[in-house]
Amino acid sequence: MAARSEKLLTPLQDGDLILKPLAETHREALRAACAADHDIWQIYASNFGPPDFDGNFDALLASPSRLAFAVLLEDVLVGMSAYLRLDPPADTLEVGNTYIARHRA
């Protein structure tokens, strides 16, 4: 499963949109993106708004059952997403834990 997980964590890019494996280096930019839309967190199972951000970010990074990505647009972190519930025998996974910040004009 570890080798398969490594392959799944390959960065993805389409034009200016990039998904990179989520890392500690993304913490502050993701914190800012999540804090900018504090009302949205009431509909999520995990609250990434203040004051719950650090605990949930740490849990996401530590979870062996979630392969998380930072979502970047033109090199600016705008959100996160993750592969969940990997089922190698069935060659399936679920996409979730997704948040994309609202565009601010």
Sequence and secondary structure as in RCSB ss.txt:
>XXXX:A:sequence
MAARSEKLLTPLQDGDLILKPLAETHREALRAACAADHDIWQIYASNFGPPDFDGNFDALLASPSRLAFAVLLED
VLVGMSAYLRLDPPADTLEVGNTYIARHRA
>XXXX:A:secstr
 HHHHHHHT  EEETTEEEEE  GGGHHHHHHHHHTTGGGGGGSSS  STTTHHHHHHHHHH TTEEEEEEEETT
EEEEEEEEEEEEGGGTEEEEEEEEE     
